[in-house]
Amino acid sequence: MVKADTQRAYDILNEFLVSTKRRRTPERYAVLEAICNMDNRFTIDHLDEVLTEKKFKVSRATLYNCVNLFLKLGFIVKVHLQGSTTYYNTSTMQGAILQICRKCGRITEQSYPQLIEMIEELKFKRFHRDNYNLYIYGVCGACHARRLSPGKRKSAKKRDDKNL
């Protein structure tokens, strides 16, 4: 996250905590800083690991409470992918196109400038878009290759040779 975006997030959090008469705890700011420093998606487990590496132990309940607060404030978005919950820092994920393997769950971010441009030019009636993500489900190359056992590969090759 850009330093200006991080400072803006801190300011928004401060204003919210003061206006709702909530405590400004070091845990909230540590979690926010960890999220701001992440370039990509994360899970609660990954966030916990990052904070533990920084020698800042936070309870699981505090992590979930902070994440829910940051969802409410719009700092992150919540996405359910392949049976697990993943969170994204909204400032680093603007218009992502993700390929998701249905077999292994691997997620690969793709860049298609023409498609992104088309999506950004879309106009909606009575709707103001903040952000968008496009999810493309399928089977990755590694899983596809594993699916074809050695015997199947040979028979497929013979079939292809006959057709030539």
Buried (B, 14 or more C-beta within 10 A) or exposed (E): BEEEBBEBBBEBBEEEBEEEEEEEEEBBBBBBBBBBEBEEBBEBEBBBEBBEEEEBEBEEEBBEBBBEBBBEBEBBBEBEBBEEEBBBBBBBBEBBBBBBBEBEEEBEEEEEEEEBEEBEEEEEEEEEEEEBBBEEEEBBEEBEEEEEEEEEEEEEEEEEEEEE
